[in-house]
Amino acid sequence: MNTGKILDEIAKNRILLLDGAMGTMIQGFKLTETDFRGGRFASHGTSLLGCNDVLCLTKPDVIESIHRSYLEAGADIIETCSFNATAVSLAEYGLADRAYEISAAAAGIARKAADAFSTGDKPRFVAGSMGPTAKSAGIPADMKDLSKRGITFDELAAAYYDNARGLLDGGADILLIETVFDIINAKAAIYAADRLREERQAPIPIIVSATIANDSGHILSGQSIADFCAAVLHGNPWAIGLNCSFGADKLEPHIRKLAGLAPCLVSAYPNAGLPNQLGEYGETPETMAVHLERYMQQGLVNILGGCCGSTPSHIAAIAEKVRGFPPRKLPKAVSAAAPFRQPPGTVTLIGERTNAAKNQEFLTFINEENYDEAVSLAQDMLEDGAAMINVCVDGALPDTKRAITRFLNLGLCYPDFAQAPVMVESSDWETVEAALKRLPGKGLAYAISLREGEAEFLRKARQARRCGAAVAVTLDDEPGRADYYSRKIARAGYSYALLTGGGGFPPEDIVFDPVVLPVAEHCAADFIRLCAWIRENCPGVNILGNIPNLSTAYQDDNAFREALHTVFLKWAGEAGLTMAIVNPSTLIPPDALEDGLWRAAEDAIFGPKPD
C-alpha cells in the first residue's frame, strides 16, 4: 500500500495530529551568526542569521531534536524546516543556488526522525513545507503602476519545482503549500507539484493552507475562503486548510466556513494566539487545546496542529483532546467545487465589451495602452449585469501576451473585477496560458477543439487545468453546416468521454460551445435541441452560446435584434444553456417584450408556425 492510501485509511478513522512551530523552537536555542554559518559558510558574503532553512546543512542536530520533541508529543505528521527553501526566498541570503540541496536535507532530517518513531500502529509522516515567499504574483509591487508585480507565475513555479523536487527526493510523504496569502503564488506551487506528479507517475498528496488577513475571512490578495477553495481544487489536494492567522479562537468561524465547502480533508493549525510587543504568544497549551476542542466537537477538522508560537507542549495538550473525537465527514454537496454552476434555468451572462475582436472601443484602448479606460469597460459590464468577463486582445498590439497580462493585472486590483470569473479568448494558445496564470480565481480557457487533433486537444486541456482553469470546447470541428445536429452530438459525446476519462476533468470544468449560427442558416432550433441532448447525455457540464451571432443579418434593426436575443435565451436556457456571451445592457426582460416582436423572433428561430 502506498503512503497516500495509508494516510487515507488513517484519516477515515481519526483526526491526524500535525506538529507545531519550527521558528519558535529554533529561537529557543539562541543561535548566533556563527551557528547559522557553520564551517561550511564561514566566509559567506551575506549574513545568515535568521535563515532557519540553512540550519538543515549547518546544524542538522538542532533541527532533528525539534522534530523528535514533536514526535514525542504525539505528532503524526512533522513539517520540514524548509518554509523559505526556494530560490526566491534564499536569494536574500545569497543562497538561491542551494534551494534543492537545502530542501532535500530538510526532508532527510525529518524522514530520519519520523522513521525512528514509526510503529505498525502509529506510522509517522513527513510534510515538506513550502512557504509563500516574500514576493507576490498577484499583489501590485509598485503603487505608481498597479499593473506591475514583483514576480511572475513562471518564476515562482520554477522555484517551487526545485523546492518540491528536493523535498520529495529527501523523503517527504506530503507537500504542504502553506501560509498562502496570494492565490496566484499558491497556484504556481500547485503547478510545480502537478508537474512532479506527472513526471514521477506518483499520486503525491498535497495540502494547501491559507492564512486569513482580516475578520471578514479574506486572504491578503482579497479572495474569500470560498474563492480560495474553488481556486485550488484543480490540484486535487488531499487536504485544504487554514493556518497562522489570529489564533484558534478567532479562526473558528472561518474553519467552519471551509469545512462546509471543501470536498477533501480539512486542516487547521493556528497560531498560539497573537504575539505581544515582545513577540511572545499568549495562548497556553491548555487554552489553545480548549479552543481547538470546539473544532472537534463540531466535526470541522481532519488534521490539527499549531503554527507560530506553538510548542511540543501545545501539541501534547491537543493530542489529549484529539483522542475523544472522530474526524470530520466529507460533505455530500460541494458548492465550491463548481463556481460556474447556476440553478437550473439560470444563464450566466458573459460580457463581451472587453473582446477586441468584437468591440472597437476596447480595441482602441488596448492599442493606445489606455488600460484604465479598458478596465472601466469591464466594470461597466459588471454593473449592467454581466457575471463573467470575456477578455480577448487579438488584433490589438502585436505582443498579445504582454497586453493581456497588463490589462488583467490592472483590472484585478479592483474588487468587483477580481471577484468575477474571466473567460480568456485568443487564437494564440500561449496568450491564453499567460492570462490564466494571472487569474487568482477560476478561469475559463476559450477554446479547444477536436479539429486540432486528439493529442493537441488533450494537451491544451491538461495545461489549462494545471493553471486552474475550466475549458470551453467548441464543436465546430467540421466544415459546412449540413447535418448540424447529429455531427454536434457525436463530437460532444466524444469530447466528454476524452476529458472525463484520460483527461481527468470533472464535468463542471467542461463548457461546451455548440456554436450559435445566424438564424438565416436555420440552425437555431437545432442549437436548442442540442442543449437538451448535452444536458441529458453529458451530465454536469456547462453549455455556452455566443448570442450576437444569431443576429448578424439584423445590424440595422436593434429592436428585433434585442428581441431575438431575449427569446433565444429563454428557450435555450430552458433546454440547458448555462452561459451566454452577450451585452447584458441590450437584453429586454421577457415580460416587457411586445407580443408581435416575440412571435417574430420565435418564427426566426423555429420557422413560421402553420396557420
ABEGO torsion letter per residue (X at the ends): XBAAAAAAAAAAABBBBBBBBAAAAAAAAGBBAAAAAEAAAAABABBABGBAAAAAAABAAAAAAAAAAAAAAGBABBBBBAAAABAAAAAAAGAAAAAAAAAAAAAAAAAAAAAAABBAABBBBBBBBBBAEABBAABBABAABAABBABBAAAAAAAAAAAAAAAAAAGBABBBBBGBABAAAAAAAAAAAAAAAAAAGBBBBBBBBBBBABAAGBBAAGBBAAAAAAAAAAAGBABBBBBEEAEAAAAAAAAAAAAAABABBBBBBBBBEBBBAAGBBABBAAAAAAAAAAAAAAGABABBBBBBGBBAAAAAAAAAAAAABBBBBBBABBAAABAABBBBGBBBBBBAAABAAABAAAAAAAAAGBAAAAAAAAAAAAAAGBABBBBBABGBBABAAAAAAAAAAAAAABAAAAABBBBBBBABAAAAAAAAAABABBBBBOBBBAAAEAAAAAAAAAAAAAAGBBBBBBAAABBEABGAAAAAAAAAAAAAAAAABAAGBBAAABBBBAEBBBAAAGAAAAAAAAAAAAAAABBGBBBBBBAAAAAAAAAABAAAAAAAAAAAAAAAAAAGBABBBBBAAABBBAAABBAAAAAAAAAAAAEBBBX
